[in-house]
Amino acid sequence: MPELMNHVDFRAALEEAIKGKSANKAPFSIAWASGKLSRPHLARWAENHYHYVGPFADYLAYIYARMPERYTEAKDFLLANMYEEEIGGDRHTDLLIRFAESCGTTRERVTDPDNMSPTTRGLQSWCYSVAMREDPIVAVAGLVVGLESQVPSIYRKQTPTLRDKYKFTDEEVEFFDLHIVSDEIHGERGYQIVLEHANTVELQQRCLKICEIGAQMRLLYTTALYWDYVAKDIPIEELEAIERKAA
């Protein structure tokens, strides 16, 4: 029978729930970080990624609307996160579209939902479902800790390659630079909210499970990008050899 964990043990358990399921392990991510992808491959990524991250402020809004009024700091965090996504400075989706256009696709193709894969559609639907139906603290665990907190570690591997291998400009990769910083802050705030307010055994266990599922969903989504768009050009054995060498 699980027992109520203190903050230190609960934090470690949350991190363990995500460990080993990072999207960095996906063949698409390995191909990206090693400079094997083409610009058309990156364009397909952008066309899909838009439909996952584009509604992120909407996901947060559903959680915000159901967050207990007494959790003031949690509501403030969600509102600030939404502001950064949609209003503060450059709109994040516009930065993503700028990158997409530099890869050779168009704003029209990026925003057209017919251009996302079924797996991307599944990830988007899962995010909406979690935001609308789960306990708000559990939803923060799934979307902010399980998904958003992974972003800095992923982009730190990919962004140098964009500059060094593909010769994108600083302006073209601003989307990635911004999220390395902002999502590190968001992820930590998400952890603190979950640690503070998951104050029963049941809530802690639900948060752990949804973090694990969130990490699995992002890994599944990123893996599907390889099979849908890259496998015909780069054999999986080549990427497995790169991963073994790096291990």
N, C-alpha and C positions, 0 to 999 in steps of 0.2 A: 504494500500500500504506500503510494508516494506521500511524502511529508512536505509541509510548507518550507520552501528554501529561503535562506537569507539572500540579500542582494548579490553578494559575491558569488555564491554557488549558482544562483539563478542566472546571472550574467554569463557565467561559464557554460551553463547548460544551453542557453540561447545560442551562443557562439558555436557550440558543438553540434547543435541541430542543423546549422548551415554548413559546417565544415565538411569538405569532401564533395559538396554538391555545387561548388562555384561554377559559374558559366565560363570561367577561364579554362575549364577542362573540356569544353565542347570543341569539336574539330574545327568549327568555324572560327572560334576565338584563337585557336592554335595557328590556323592558317593566316589570320589577320596579324597576330603579333610577330610572326616569322616573315611577314612580307610576301606571302604567297598569293594573296587575293589580287584580283584586278579591280580597276575602278568600276566596271559594271557590277562586279560582285558586291562592292561597297554600296553601290546605288540600290541594289535589291535589299540590302540590310536597312538602309535609310527608309525605303518605301514601307518596310514592315515595322521598323522601330517607331515610326511616327504614330502608328495605330496602337502601340502599347503605351508609349509615354505621353502621347498627345492628350489623352483624357485624364492624365494623372491628377490635375486639379479637380476634375469632376469626382474621381474616386475619393479624394480628401474631403470634398464638400459633403458627400454622403456621410462620411465618418463624423465630420464636424457637426452636422445637423443632429446626430444622435448621441454625441458626447455629453455626458452629464454636465450641467451648468457649473457645478462646484469644482470641476477639473479645469480651472481657469488656465493654468499654464499649458495644458494639453490643447485646449481650444485655441489659445494664442499661437502655439506652434503650427497647428494645422492651417490657421488663417494666414500666417506669415509665409508658409510653404506655398500655399495657393497663390499668394501675391507675387512671390518670386517666379513662379511658373508662368503667370499670365500677364503681369503688369510691370513688375520691378525691372527697370532697364530693358534689355531686349527680350522679347517673348522667347521662351526656350524652344518652342516649336519652329519659330522663324530661323533660329540659329541652326537647327537640324535641317531645315529645308535649304539653307545656304550651303551646308556641307553636301547635301544630296545633289544640288545643282552643280557643284564643283566636281561631282562624280559622273556627271553626264545625264542625269535624269531631270525631270521638271517638277515644278510645284504641283501641277495638275496630276501627274502620276503619283506623287507622294501622298497627296490628300485623298486620292481615289481609293475607297475601301476594297474595291475589287482587286487591288494589287497586293493585298496581304495574303499570306498563306493561311490555310486552315489552322495550323498550330498557333500562329500569331492571334488569330481570331479567338482561339481557345484561351490564351493567356489574358487577352483583354476582357473576355467574358468572366474569367475567374476573378480578376481584379474588381470588376463591377459587383459580382456576387458577394465577395468578401466585404467590400465597402458598405453594401446595402443591408446585409443580413447578419454578419457576425457581431458579437459584442464589440463596441468601439475600441476597447483596449486590445482585444484579440486582432481586430482589423489593423490597428497600428503595428502590431507585431508582424502580421503577414506582409503588409505593403511597405512599411518603412524599414523594419529590421530585416525581414526575410528577403526583400527585393532591393530597396533603395540603398541600404547600407553596403551592398556588394559593389556598387558602381565605381567608387574610387579605385579599388583593387583591379577591376577590369580595365578601366580606361588608362590607368598608369602603365599597363602593359601594351596597350594599343596605340596610344597617342604618339609616343616617340616614333613609331613606325610610320605613322601618317606623315610626319615631318621629314624623317630621314630617308625613307624608302620611296614614298609616293610624292614627296615634295609639295604637300599642301601648305598653304600660307597660314600664318597665325590667325588671320580673320576667318579662314575656311574651317579651322578646327576649334574655334572658340566654344562650340557646343561642348566639346570634351573637356577643355580646360576649366570651364565654368562648373561642370558637374563633379570633377575631381574634388573641388573645394566645397561646393555647396552640399553635395550629398554626403560628404564626410560629416559635416555639421548636422545635417538632417538625420543621418543614421544614428549619431550619438544621442540626439534629442529623443529619437524614437526609443532607443534603449532605455533612457532615463524614465520616460513615461511608462513603459511596460514594467520596469523594475518597481516603480512607485505604486502603480495602481493594479497590477495583477497580484492581489493580496489574499487570494485563496488558493488552495491546492488545485481546485478545478480550473481556475483561470490560468494559473501557471502552466498546467499541463496542456491546456488548449493553445496557449501562446507558443509553447515549444513545438507542438504538432504543426501549427500553421506556419511557423518559420521554416520548418523542414519542408513542408509542401511548397511554400513560396520559392525556396531555393531550387527545388526540383522543377517547378514550373518554368523558371527562367533558364535552367539548364536544358530542359526539353525544347523550349522555344529556340534557343541558340543552336542546339544540335540540329533541329529541323531546317534551319537556314542552310546548313552545309548540304544536307541531302536534297533539298529543293533546288538549290542554285549553284552549288560548287562541285558536287561529287563527280560530275561528268568531266570536269577539268583537272581536278587534283585528287588522285587516288587516296583513299583513307589510309593505306599502308604508309604512304609518304609522311602523313601527319602523325601517325603513330610512332614512326621512327624519330621524328623531331621531338615528340613528347618524351620518349624514352631517353633520348640524349640529354634533355633538359632536366630530367628527374635526378 
